[in-house]
Amino acid sequence: MSNPKQNNELEVVNPFDLNVIGSVPLTDWQTVDSYLASAHKLFSKRSNWLPAFKRIEILGKAAKAMEERAAELAYQIANEGGKPLIDARIEVTRAIDGIGLCIKELSHMSGREIPMDLTAAGAGRIAFTSREPIGVVVAVSAFNHPLNLIVHQVAPAVAVGCPVLVKPAGDTPLSCKAFVDILYEAGLPEEWCRFVACDNNTAQKMITDPRVAFFSFIGSGRVGWMLRSKLAPGTRCALEHGGVAPVIIDNSADFATMIPSLVKGGFYHSGQVCVSVQRVFAPRNIAEELAQKIAESAKKLVVGNAIDENTECGPLIRPDEVDRVAQWIDEAKNSGANVISGGNRLSSTTYEPTVLLNPAQEAKVSTQEIFGPAICLYSYDSIQEAYAKANSLPFAFQASVFTKNLDVAMESIRELDATAVMVNDHTAFRVDWMPFAGRRESGYNTGGIGYTMHDMTQDKMAVIKL
């Protein structure tokens, strides 16, 4: 949670106890305009472009600095974002590895020869392509992975040679600023990467400015699609929104390995993950037992301040998010859902890990991304019915199936409308080199380090007449 201060600073609080932990300066439009002008001018003169070996050197030094400050960065993630320390440490490791992926991917940023003598018209020519940086990048990020998401948006831009302006989530700007400062310390000139904490009006002017070549957005679908509709002609973009992730359970699934996976996938970061396990479809004969087993594990989770070593589920990012989750779960209870565990607000900043059995299909918990600590289970009589319900929403991101039956696994991969289907794993699984994308309202274009680097470059062809 953050609040603008009178002296043009953004105040940052720990989302559990709401104590102030720091602040960053707010950037006005006049300053942003100067950043855009500087970035556009810098990119327009090709003699200014940093050679690949220099970019590799800067990124390597940045990764080393992050390794040395890993404990400090993890604490900051937990303190400003509410992600438990055990998970925040993993996020730092992923962020460091992500920079390494950028360096490795540069060796694959190559063109190819285009055969020209396939017809007489092209004979006597040699043609080849190369990849060039696309231009000025504006990145707008989300709160839930305040370091790793920034790395995913900013490090690829630096790697391919694009000037980048980055706006972090207002709740979690400290991790973003720390990374930008590390890039400067590693030798990146400041005009190549600018930290921009600003209000929404300034952000929209920045995003829709015609000097922007590529817009990277991670956040809500409502905001993402609105901003895409306002982009200047020619601006490319990538949008990563949320999902209402479905899981199909087959009668052959192994409970012993499935339960811990579902609990982790549903309650990791208190469900504040765009591919968090939310809708679990199970055969009617095992649905209640499965709900009880998940609930038994959910009740054991320690809810508290993310900076405490024992905490497994931290706070929601803002008190009004707790209010919203409480309203949605109350609606589900009032419309007939069976509360197997949880269903209660623990404080103004925390909500109890919750398991609901058979909420109404029209309830918000069944139709919208809850982004909170709740897993919903639904009984089905045929797996085709489960597929239909899983695919019934305008959102499609990652999905999963638990089964020991190869036929069911392959059928689920075919039938589930998702960009990725996990077999015997939860929906929130990800490694940072795989494609990561939403279909339909869940997003546009593809994330993942290499894919982002490709989107931030463009083909140039040379045709030489001999």
C-alpha positions as CSV (number, residue, x, y, z in Angstrom):
1,M,0.0,0.0,0.0
2,S,1.3,3.4,-0.9
3,N,0.2,7.0,-0.4
4,P,1.3,10.2,-2.1
5,K,2.8,12.7,0.4
6,Q,2.6,16.5,0.3
7,N,6.2,16.8,-0.6
8,N,5.8,14.9,-3.9
9,E,7.0,11.5,-2.6
10,L,5.3,8.1,-2.7
11,E,5.1,6.7,0.8
12,V,5.5,2.9,1.0
13,V,4.2,0.8,3.9
14,N,4.5,-2.8,5.1
15,P,1.1,-4.2,4.0
16,F,0.7,-6.3,7.2
17,D,1.1,-3.6,9.9
18,L,0.9,-0.6,7.6
19,N,4.0,0.9,9.1
20,V,5.9,3.3,6.8
21,I,9.1,1.6,5.5
22,G,10.3,4.1,2.9
23,S,9.4,6.5,0.1
24,V,10.4,7.3,-3.5
25,P,10.1,10.6,-5.3
26,L,7.1,11.1,-7.6
27,T,8.0,12.0,-11.1
28,D,6.0,14.8,-12.8
29,W,5.1,15.0,-16.5
30,Q,7.7,17.6,-17.2
31,T,10.4,15.2,-16.0
32,V,8.9,12.2,-17.8
33,D,8.7,14.3,-21.0
34,S,12.4,15.1,-20.7
35,Y,13.2,11.4,-20.1
36,L,11.2,10.4,-23.3
37,A,13.0,13.2,-25.3
38,S,16.4,12.0,-24.1
39,A,15.6,8.3,-24.8
40,H,14.2,9.1,-28.2
41,K,17.2,11.2,-29.1
42,L,19.6,8.6,-27.7
43,F,18.1,5.8,-29.8
44,S,17.7,7.9,-33.0
45,K,21.5,8.3,-33.3
46,R,22.9,4.9,-33.9
47,S,26.4,5.8,-33.0
48,N,25.0,6.0,-29.4
49,W,23.9,2.4,-29.3
50,L,25.8,0.3,-26.8
51,P,27.6,-2.7,-28.3
52,A,26.5,-6.2,-27.2
53,F,29.7,-6.9,-25.3
54,K,29.2,-3.7,-23.2
55,R,25.6,-4.7,-22.4
56,I,26.7,-8.2,-21.4
57,E,29.3,-6.7,-19.1
58,I,26.8,-4.4,-17.5
59,L,24.2,-7.2,-17.0
60,G,26.9,-9.5,-15.6
61,K,28.0,-6.9,-13.0
62,A,24.4,-6.3,-12.1
63,A,23.8,-10.0,-11.5
64,K,26.9,-10.2,-9.3
65,A,25.8,-7.2,-7.3
66,M,22.4,-8.8,-6.7
67,E,24.0,-12.0,-5.5
68,E,25.9,-10.0,-3.0
69,R,22.8,-8.2,-1.8
70,A,20.4,-11.2,-2.0
71,A,19.3,-11.1,1.6
72,E,18.7,-7.4,1.5
73,L,16.6,-7.7,-1.7
74,A,14.6,-10.6,-0.3
75,Y,13.8,-8.7,2.9
76,Q,12.7,-5.7,0.8
77,I,10.4,-7.8,-1.3
78,A,8.8,-9.2,1.8
79,N,8.6,-5.9,3.6
80,E,7.0,-3.9,0.8
81,G,5.1,-6.6,-1.1
82,G,3.9,-9.0,1.6
83,K,5.5,-12.1,0.0
84,P,6.8,-14.5,2.7
85,L,10.6,-14.5,3.1
86,I,10.9,-18.1,2.0
87,D,9.3,-17.2,-1.3
88,A,11.0,-13.8,-1.6
89,R,14.4,-15.5,-1.5
90,I,13.4,-17.7,-4.4
91,E,12.2,-14.6,-6.3
92,V,15.7,-13.0,-5.9
93,T,17.3,-16.1,-7.2
94,R,15.0,-16.2,-10.2
95,A,15.7,-12.5,-10.9
96,I,19.5,-13.1,-10.9
97,D,19.0,-16.1,-13.1
98,G,16.8,-14.0,-15.4
99,I,19.7,-11.6,-16.0
100,G,21.8,-14.6,-16.9
101,L,19.1,-15.7,-19.4
102,C,19.2,-12.3,-21.0
103,I,23.0,-12.7,-21.5
104,K,22.7,-16.2,-23.0
105,E,19.8,-15.2,-25.2
106,L,21.9,-12.5,-26.9
107,S,23.9,-15.2,-28.6
108,H,20.6,-16.4,-30.3
109,M,19.5,-12.9,-31.5
110,S,20.5,-13.5,-35.0
111,G,19.1,-13.3,-38.5
112,R,19.2,-15.7,-41.4
113,E,19.9,-15.8,-45.1
114,I,16.9,-15.4,-47.4
115,P,17.2,-17.5,-50.6
116,M,16.8,-15.1,-53.6
117,D,17.3,-17.1,-56.7
118,L,14.1,-19.2,-56.3
119,T,12.8,-17.3,-59.3
120,A,14.5,-15.4,-62.1
121,A,13.3,-12.1,-60.6
122,G,15.5,-12.6,-57.5
123,A,18.5,-14.1,-59.2
124,G,21.9,-12.4,-58.8
125,R,21.2,-11.2,-55.3
126,I,22.2,-12.1,-51.7
127,A,19.8,-11.3,-48.9
128,F,20.0,-11.7,-45.1
129,T,18.3,-10.4,-42.0
130,S,19.5,-9.1,-38.7
131,R,17.8,-8.1,-35.5
132,E,17.7,-4.5,-34.3
133,P,16.3,-2.9,-31.1
134,I,12.8,-1.6,-31.6
135,G,13.2,1.7,-29.8
136,V,12.1,3.3,-26.6
137,V,10.4,0.9,-24.2
138,V,7.9,1.8,-21.5
139,A,7.3,-0.9,-18.9
140,V,4.5,-0.8,-16.3
141,S,4.7,-3.5,-13.7
142,A,2.7,-5.2,-10.9
143,F,3.2,-5.6,-7.2
144,N,3.2,-9.3,-6.7
145,H,6.7,-10.0,-7.8
146,P,8.3,-6.6,-7.4
147,L,11.8,-7.5,-8.3
148,N,11.5,-10.4,-10.8
149,L,8.8,-8.8,-12.9
150,I,10.9,-5.7,-13.2
151,V,13.8,-7.9,-14.3
152,H,11.6,-9.5,-16.9
153,Q,10.6,-6.2,-18.4
154,V,13.7,-4.1,-18.0
155,A,16.7,-6.5,-18.3
156,P,15.5,-7.7,-21.8
157,A,15.3,-4.0,-23.0
158,V,18.8,-3.4,-21.6
159,A,20.1,-6.6,-23.2
160,V,18.9,-5.8,-26.7
161,G,19.8,-2.1,-26.5
162,C,16.5,-0.3,-26.0
163,P,16.2,2.7,-23.8
164,V,13.6,1.9,-21.1
165,L,11.4,3.9,-18.7
166,V,9.9,1.7,-16.0
167,K,6.9,2.5,-13.8
168,P,6.6,0.1,-10.8
169,A,3.4,-0.6,-8.9
170,G,2.7,2.2,-6.5
171,D,2.7,-0.3,-3.6
172,T,6.1,-1.8,-4.4
173,P,8.5,0.8,-5.9
174,L,11.5,0.1,-3.6
175,S,12.6,-3.2,-5.3
176,C,12.3,-1.6,-8.7
177,K,14.4,1.4,-7.7
178,A,17.0,-0.9,-6.1
179,F,17.3,-2.8,-9.4
180,V,17.6,0.4,-11.5
181,D,20.3,1.7,-9.1
182,I,22.2,-1.6,-9.4
183,L,22.1,-1.2,-13.2
184,Y,23.7,2.3,-12.8
185,E,26.3,1.0,-10.5
186,A,27.1,-1.7,-13.0
187,G,27.9,0.9,-15.6
188,L,24.6,1.5,-17.5
189,P,24.3,5.3,-18.3
190,E,21.2,6.7,-16.7
191,E,19.6,7.8,-19.9
192,W,19.3,4.1,-20.9
193,C,17.0,3.3,-18.0
194,R,14.8,5.6,-16.0
195,F,12.8,4.9,-12.8
196,V,9.4,6.6,-13.0
197,A,7.1,6.6,-10.0
198,C,4.1,8.7,-11.0
199,D,0.4,9.2,-10.8
200,N,-2.0,7.5,-13.3
201,N,-2.5,10.6,-15.5
202,T,1.3,11.0,-16.0
203,A,1.6,7.3,-16.6
204,Q,-1.0,7.3,-19.3
205,K,0.6,10.3,-21.1
206,M,3.9,8.4,-21.0
207,I,2.5,5.1,-22.3
208,T,0.5,6.7,-25.1
209,D,3.3,9.1,-26.3
210,P,4.3,8.6,-29.9
211,R,7.9,8.3,-29.0
212,V,7.2,4.9,-27.4
213,A,8.0,2.0,-29.6
214,F,7.1,-0.8,-27.2
215,F,4.8,-1.0,-24.2
216,S,5.2,-3.8,-21.7
217,F,2.3,-4.1,-19.2
218,I,1.7,-6.5,-16.3
219,G,-1.6,-5.9,-14.4
220,S,-5.3,-6.0,-14.6
221,G,-7.1,-6.7,-17.8
222,R,-9.4,-3.7,-17.4
223,V,-6.4,-1.3,-17.3
224,G,-4.3,-3.2,-19.9
225,W,-6.9,-3.3,-22.6
226,M,-7.8,0.3,-22.0
227,L,-4.2,1.4,-22.4
228,R,-3.7,-0.7,-25.5
229,S,-6.7,1.1,-27.1
230,K,-4.9,4.4,-26.5
231,L,-1.5,3.6,-27.8
232,A,0.0,5.8,-30.5
233,P,0.0,4.3,-34.0
234,G,3.0,2.0,-34.4
235,T,3.5,1.3,-30.8
236,R,3.8,-2.5,-30.2
237,C,2.9,-4.0,-26.9
238,A,2.7,-7.1,-24.6
239,L,0.0,-7.4,-22.0
240,E,0.0,-9.9,-19.2
241,H,-3.3,-10.1,-17.3
242,G,-4.8,-12.6,-14.9
243,G,-6.6,-15.9,-15.2
244,V,-9.1,-17.9,-13.2
245,A,-6.9,-21.0,-13.4
246,P,-8.7,-24.4,-13.8
247,V,-7.5,-27.8,-12.6
248,I,-9.0,-31.1,-13.8
249,I,-8.8,-34.0,-11.3
250,D,-9.1,-37.5,-12.7
251,N,-10.1,-40.5,-10.5
252,S,-6.7,-42.0,-11.0
253,A,-4.8,-39.0,-9.5
254,D,-2.4,-39.6,-6.6
255,F,-3.7,-37.7,-3.5
256,A,-0.3,-37.9,-1.7
257,T,1.5,-35.8,-4.3
258,M,-1.5,-33.8,-5.5
259,I,-2.6,-32.2,-2.2
260,P,0.7,-30.4,-1.5
261,S,0.9,-29.2,-5.1
262,L,-2.6,-27.8,-5.0
263,V,-2.1,-26.1,-1.7
264,K,1.1,-24.5,-2.9
265,G,-0.5,-23.4,-6.2
266,G,-3.5,-21.9,-4.5
267,F,-2.0,-20.2,-1.4
268,Y,1.4,-19.2,-2.6
269,H,1.7,-15.4,-1.9
270,S,-1.9,-15.7,-0.5
271,G,-3.2,-16.4,-4.0
272,Q,-1.9,-13.1,-5.4
273,V,-0.6,-14.7,-8.6
274,C,-2.0,-14.5,-12.1
275,V,-2.0,-18.3,-12.6
276,S,-2.9,-19.2,-9.0
277,V,-5.0,-22.4,-8.6
278,Q,-8.6,-21.2,-8.2
279,R,-11.1,-23.6,-9.8
280,V,-10.6,-27.3,-9.1
281,F,-12.9,-29.8,-10.9
282,A,-13.1,-33.2,-9.3
283,P,-15.2,-36.3,-9.9
284,R,-18.3,-36.3,-7.6
285,N,-17.2,-39.4,-5.7
286,I,-14.0,-37.8,-4.5
287,A,-14.7,-34.0,-4.6
288,E,-15.6,-33.7,-0.9
289,E,-12.7,-35.8,0.3
290,L,-10.3,-33.8,-1.8
291,A,-11.8,-30.6,-0.4
292,Q,-11.3,-31.9,3.1
293,K,-7.7,-32.9,2.4
294,I,-6.8,-29.5,1.0
295,A,-8.6,-27.8,3.9
296,E,-6.6,-29.8,6.4
297,S,-3.4,-28.5,4.9
298,A,-4.7,-25.0,4.5
299,K,-5.6,-24.8,8.2
300,K,-1.9,-25.5,9.1
301,L,-0.6,-22.5,7.1
302,V,0.9,-19.7,9.2
303,V,-0.6,-16.3,8.3
304,G,1.3,-13.2,9.4
305,N,3.8,-10.5,8.6
306,A,5.9,-11.6,5.5
307,I,9.2,-10.5,7.2
308,D,8.7,-13.2,9.9
309,E,10.6,-16.4,9.1
310,N,7.6,-18.7,10.0
311,T,5.0,-16.9,7.8
312,E,3.7,-19.0,4.9
313,C,0.8,-16.7,3.9
314,G,1.4,-13.0,4.1
315,P,-1.1,-10.1,4.0
316,L,-3.0,-9.0,0.9
317,I,-1.5,-6.0,-0.7
318,R,-4.1,-3.4,0.6
319,P,-6.9,-3.5,3.2
320,D,-9.4,-2.8,0.5
321,E,-8.3,-6.1,-1.2
322,V,-9.2,-7.9,2.0
323,D,-12.6,-6.2,1.9
324,R,-13.1,-7.3,-1.7
325,V,-12.1,-11.0,-1.0
326,A,-14.3,-11.1,2.0
327,Q,-17.3,-9.8,0.0
328,W,-16.7,-12.3,-2.8
329,I,-16.5,-15.2,-0.3
330,D,-19.5,-14.0,1.6
331,E,-21.4,-13.9,-1.7
332,A,-20.4,-17.5,-2.4
333,K,-21.4,-18.6,1.1
334,N,-24.8,-16.9,0.7
335,S,-25.4,-18.6,-2.7
336,G,-24.8,-22.1,-1.3
337,A,-21.1,-22.8,-1.2
338,N,-19.9,-25.1,1.5
339,V,-17.1,-23.6,3.5
340,I,-14.7,-26.4,4.2
341,S,-12.1,-24.2,5.9
342,G,-11.5,-20.5,6.3
343,G,-14.0,-18.0,5.2
344,N,-13.0,-15.4,7.7
345,R,-11.2,-12.1,7.8
346,L,-8.3,-12.4,10.3
347,S,-7.5,-8.7,10.4
348,S,-7.8,-5.6,8.3
349,T,-4.8,-6.8,6.2
350,T,-5.1,-10.6,6.2
351,Y,-7.7,-13.2,5.2
352,E,-7.8,-16.9,6.3
353,P,-6.8,-19.5,3.7
354,T,-10.2,-20.7,2.4
355,V,-11.5,-23.8,0.7
356,L,-15.0,-23.7,-0.8
357,L,-17.0,-26.7,-2.2
358,N,-19.4,-26.2,-5.0
359,P,-19.9,-22.4,-5.2
360,A,-22.5,-21.3,-7.6
361,Q,-21.3,-21.1,-11.2
362,E,-22.3,-17.5,-11.5
363,A,-20.6,-16.4,-8.2
364,K,-17.6,-14.0,-8.5
365,V,-15.3,-16.7,-7.1
366,S,-16.3,-18.9,-10.0
367,T,-16.1,-16.3,-12.8
368,Q,-13.4,-13.8,-11.9
369,E,-9.9,-13.9,-10.7
370,I,-10.0,-13.7,-6.9
371,F,-6.3,-12.8,-6.3
372,G,-6.7,-13.9,-2.8
373,P,-6.2,-17.1,-0.6
374,A,-9.1,-19.2,-1.8
375,I,-9.5,-22.5,-3.7
376,C,-12.9,-23.5,-5.1
377,L,-13.8,-27.2,-5.8
378,Y,-16.6,-28.3,-8.1
379,S,-18.1,-31.8,-8.4
380,Y,-18.4,-33.1,-11.9
381,D,-20.2,-36.2,-13.3
382,S,-18.3,-36.4,-16.6
383,I,-14.9,-35.1,-17.6
384,Q,-16.3,-33.5,-20.7
385,E,-18.6,-31.4,-18.3
386,A,-15.4,-30.4,-16.5
387,Y,-13.7,-29.3,-19.7
388,A,-16.7,-27.2,-20.7
389,K,-16.8,-25.4,-17.3
390,A,-13.1,-24.9,-17.3
391,N,-13.3,-23.3,-20.7
392,S,-16.4,-21.3,-20.1
393,L,-14.8,-18.0,-19.1
394,P,-13.3,-15.2,-21.3
395,F,-10.0,-15.8,-19.5
396,A,-7.4,-18.5,-20.6
397,F,-3.9,-18.7,-19.2
398,Q,-2.4,-21.8,-17.5
399,A,-4.3,-24.9,-16.6
400,S,-3.5,-28.3,-15.2
401,V,-4.7,-31.9,-14.9
402,F,-3.9,-34.6,-12.3
403,T,-4.0,-38.1,-13.6
404,K,-2.1,-41.4,-13.9
405,N,-3.9,-42.1,-17.1
406,L,-2.0,-41.1,-20.3
407,D,-5.1,-40.9,-22.4
408,V,-6.7,-38.5,-19.9
409,A,-3.5,-36.4,-19.8
410,M,-3.4,-36.1,-23.6
411,E,-7.1,-35.5,-23.9
412,S,-6.8,-32.7,-21.3
413,I,-3.9,-31.1,-23.1
414,R,-6.1,-31.0,-26.2
415,E,-9.4,-30.0,-24.6
416,L,-8.3,-27.3,-22.1
417,D,-8.2,-23.8,-23.6
418,A,-4.9,-22.6,-22.2
419,T,-1.5,-21.5,-23.3
420,A,0.1,-24.1,-21.0
421,V,-1.3,-27.3,-19.5
422,M,0.6,-28.8,-16.6
423,V,0.3,-32.5,-16.0
424,N,0.5,-33.5,-12.4
425,D,1.6,-30.1,-11.3
426,H,-0.2,-26.9,-10.2
427,T,-1.2,-24.1,-12.5
428,A,1.3,-21.6,-11.1
429,F,4.4,-23.6,-12.2
430,R,6.8,-21.5,-14.3
431,V,10.4,-21.3,-15.3
432,D,11.5,-18.0,-16.7
433,W,12.7,-19.2,-20.2
434,M,9.4,-20.8,-21.1
435,P,6.7,-18.9,-23.0
436,F,4.2,-17.3,-20.5
437,A,1.1,-15.8,-22.0
438,G,-2.6,-15.4,-21.6
439,R,-5.2,-16.0,-24.3
440,R,-8.3,-14.0,-25.0
441,E,-8.9,-11.4,-22.2
442,S,-5.9,-12.8,-20.2
443,G,-3.3,-11.1,-22.3
444,Y,-1.6,-10.3,-25.6
445,N,1.7,-11.5,-26.9
446,T,4.1,-13.7,-25.0
447,G,6.3,-13.2,-21.9
448,G,9.4,-15.1,-20.9
449,I,12.9,-13.7,-21.2
450,G,13.7,-14.8,-24.7
451,Y,10.3,-14.1,-26.1
452,T,10.3,-10.6,-24.6
453,M,13.8,-9.9,-26.1
454,H,12.4,-11.0,-29.5
455,D,9.4,-8.6,-29.2
456,M,11.8,-5.8,-28.3
457,T,13.7,-6.2,-31.5
458,Q,12.7,-6.2,-35.2
459,D,14.0,-7.7,-38.4
460,K,16.0,-5.7,-40.9
461,M,16.8,-7.2,-44.3
462,A,19.6,-6.4,-46.6
463,V,19.4,-7.3,-50.3
464,I,22.7,-7.0,-52.2
465,K,22.6,-7.1,-56.0
466,L,25.8,-8.7,-57.3
